[in-house]
């Protein structure tokens, strides 16, 4: 439906991640 975002942690939950929400409501998530 375009209104749900999901992300998973690695086994320890220690990897850094950043997210951006744009003015047109797009969400970008990046990790190493």
N, CA, C and O atoms as CSV, one atom per row, in Angstrom:
chain,resi,resn,atom,element,x,y,z
A,1,UNK,N,N,0.814,-1.206,0.000
A,1,UNK,CA,C,0.000,0.000,0.000
A,1,UNK,C,C,0.853,1.263,0.000
A,1,UNK,O,O,0.317,2.366,-0.100
A,2,UNK,N,N,2.172,1.118,0.110
A,2,UNK,CA,C,3.060,2.277,0.086
A,2,UNK,C,C,3.114,3.060,1.381
A,2,UNK,O,O,3.646,4.170,1.403
A,3,UNK,N,N,2.575,2.509,2.467
A,3,UNK,CA,C,2.564,3.234,3.738
A,3,UNK,C,C,3.294,2.495,4.844
A,3,UNK,O,O,3.253,2.920,5.999
A,4,UNK,N,N,3.964,1.395,4.514
A,4,UNK,CA,C,4.641,0.588,5.513
A,4,UNK,C,C,6.126,0.496,5.191
A,4,UNK,O,O,6.512,0.302,4.039
A,5,UNK,N,N,6.954,0.638,6.223
A,5,UNK,CA,C,8.403,0.516,6.076
A,5,UNK,C,C,8.877,-0.532,7.066
A,5,UNK,O,O,8.410,-0.575,8.203
A,6,UNK,N,N,9.810,-1.381,6.634
A,6,UNK,CA,C,10.369,-2.388,7.528
A,6,UNK,C,C,11.880,-2.438,7.401
A,6,UNK,O,O,12.434,-2.123,6.347
A,7,UNK,N,N,12.541,-2.832,8.471
A,7,UNK,CA,C,13.994,-3.010,8.471
A,7,UNK,C,C,14.322,-4.104,9.476
A,7,UNK,O,O,13.576,-4.322,10.431
A,8,UNK,N,N,15.440,-4.793,9.261
A,8,UNK,CA,C,15.860,-5.878,10.156
A,8,UNK,C,C,17.217,-5.548,10.758
A,8,UNK,O,O,18.059,-4.917,10.119
A,9,UNK,N,N,17.413,-5.978,11.985
A,9,UNK,CA,C,18.709,-5.846,12.641
A,9,UNK,C,C,19.583,-7.035,12.282
A,9,UNK,O,O,19.079,-8.106,11.946
A,10,UNK,N,N,20.902,-6.842,12.353
A,10,UNK,CA,C,21.783,-7.994,12.192
A,10,UNK,C,C,21.786,-8.792,13.499
A,10,UNK,O,O,21.037,-8.469,14.421
A,11,UNK,N,N,22.608,-9.815,13.581
A,11,UNK,CA,C,22.553,-10.720,14.735
A,11,UNK,C,C,22.835,-10.030,16.063
A,11,UNK,O,O,22.326,-10.460,17.097
A,12,UNK,N,N,23.644,-8.957,16.053
A,12,UNK,CA,C,23.944,-8.246,17.295
A,12,UNK,C,C,23.214,-6.911,17.401
A,12,UNK,O,O,23.177,-6.307,18.473
A,13,UNK,N,N,22.643,-6.455,16.313
A,13,UNK,CA,C,21.941,-5.177,16.338
A,13,UNK,C,C,22.871,-3.988,16.420
A,13,UNK,O,O,22.449,-2.912,16.845
A,14,UNK,N,N,24.142,-4.147,16.019
A,14,UNK,CA,C,25.131,-3.097,16.222
A,14,UNK,C,C,25.544,-2.365,14.941
A,14,UNK,O,O,26.355,-1.442,15.011
A,15,UNK,N,N,25.027,-2.735,13.805
A,15,UNK,CA,C,25.416,-2.053,12.569
A,15,UNK,C,C,24.715,-0.704,12.481
A,15,UNK,O,O,23.507,-0.609,12.699
A,16,UNK,N,N,25.478,0.339,12.161
A,16,UNK,CA,C,24.855,1.662,12.064
A,16,UNK,C,C,23.964,1.757,10.827
A,16,UNK,O,O,24.253,1.165,9.787
A,17,UNK,N,N,22.902,2.497,10.959
A,17,UNK,CA,C,22.003,2.738,9.825
A,17,UNK,C,C,21.517,4.177,9.906
A,17,UNK,O,O,21.395,4.748,10.989
A,18,UNK,N,N,21.248,4.739,8.766
A,18,UNK,CA,C,20.683,6.088,8.695
A,18,UNK,C,C,19.446,6.044,7.829
A,18,UNK,O,O,19.331,5.211,6.930
A,19,UNK,N,N,18.532,6.936,8.102
A,19,UNK,CA,C,17.350,7.001,7.255
A,19,UNK,C,C,17.050,8.447,6.901
A,19,UNK,O,O,17.364,9.366,7.656
A,20,UNK,N,N,16.449,8.628,5.763
A,20,UNK,CA,C,16.045,9.947,5.278
A,20,UNK,C,C,14.595,9.875,4.858
A,20,UNK,O,O,14.175,8.909,4.221
A,21,UNK,N,N,13.836,10.882,5.207
A,21,UNK,CA,C,12.456,11.012,4.729
A,21,UNK,C,C,12.401,12.282,3.901
A,21,UNK,O,O,12.685,13.370,4.402
A,22,UNK,N,N,12.039,12.146,2.647
A,22,UNK,CA,C,12.049,13.277,1.730
A,22,UNK,C,C,10.740,14.050,1.822
A,22,UNK,O,O,9.783,13.606,2.456
A,23,UNK,N,N,10.719,15.204,1.183
A,23,UNK,CA,C,9.518,16.045,1.226
A,23,UNK,C,C,8.326,15.382,0.540
A,23,UNK,O,O,7.179,15.709,0.842
A,24,UNK,N,N,8.590,14.447,-0.384
A,24,UNK,CA,C,7.481,13.734,-1.029
A,24,UNK,C,C,7.204,12.384,-0.353
A,24,UNK,O,O,6.638,11.478,-0.965
A,25,UNK,N,N,7.614,12.265,0.923
A,25,UNK,CA,C,7.341,11.105,1.785
A,25,UNK,C,C,7.988,9.801,1.328
A,25,UNK,O,O,7.477,8.723,1.631
A,26,UNK,N,N,9.095,9.882,0.608
A,26,UNK,CA,C,9.885,8.686,0.316
A,26,UNK,C,C,10.845,8.476,1.488
A,26,UNK,O,O,11.357,9.445,2.049
A,27,UNK,N,N,11.087,7.233,1.854
A,27,UNK,CA,C,12.009,6.909,2.940
A,27,UNK,C,C,13.150,6.082,2.367
A,27,UNK,O,O,12.926,5.086,1.680
A,28,UNK,N,N,14.378,6.506,2.658
A,28,UNK,CA,C,15.576,5.787,2.232
A,28,UNK,C,C,16.315,5.337,3.478
A,28,UNK,O,O,16.513,6.121,4.406
A,29,UNK,N,N,16.725,4.075,3.501
A,29,UNK,CA,C,17.495,3.531,4.617
A,29,UNK,C,C,18.798,2.980,4.054
A,29,UNK,O,O,18.798,2.269,3.049
A,30,UNK,N,N,19.907,3.314,4.709
A,30,UNK,CA,C,21.218,2.840,4.257
A,30,UNK,C,C,22.003,2.306,5.449
A,30,UNK,O,O,21.932,2.844,6.554
A,31,UNK,N,N,22.749,1.243,5.199
A,31,UNK,CA,C,23.621,0.665,6.202
A,31,UNK,C,C,24.881,0.172,5.502
A,31,UNK,O,O,24.948,0.152,4.273
A,32,UNK,N,N,25.856,-0.216,6.271
A,32,UNK,CA,C,27.102,-0.689,5.664
A,32,UNK,C,C,26.979,-2.086,5.126
A,32,UNK,O,O,27.943,-2.626,4.585
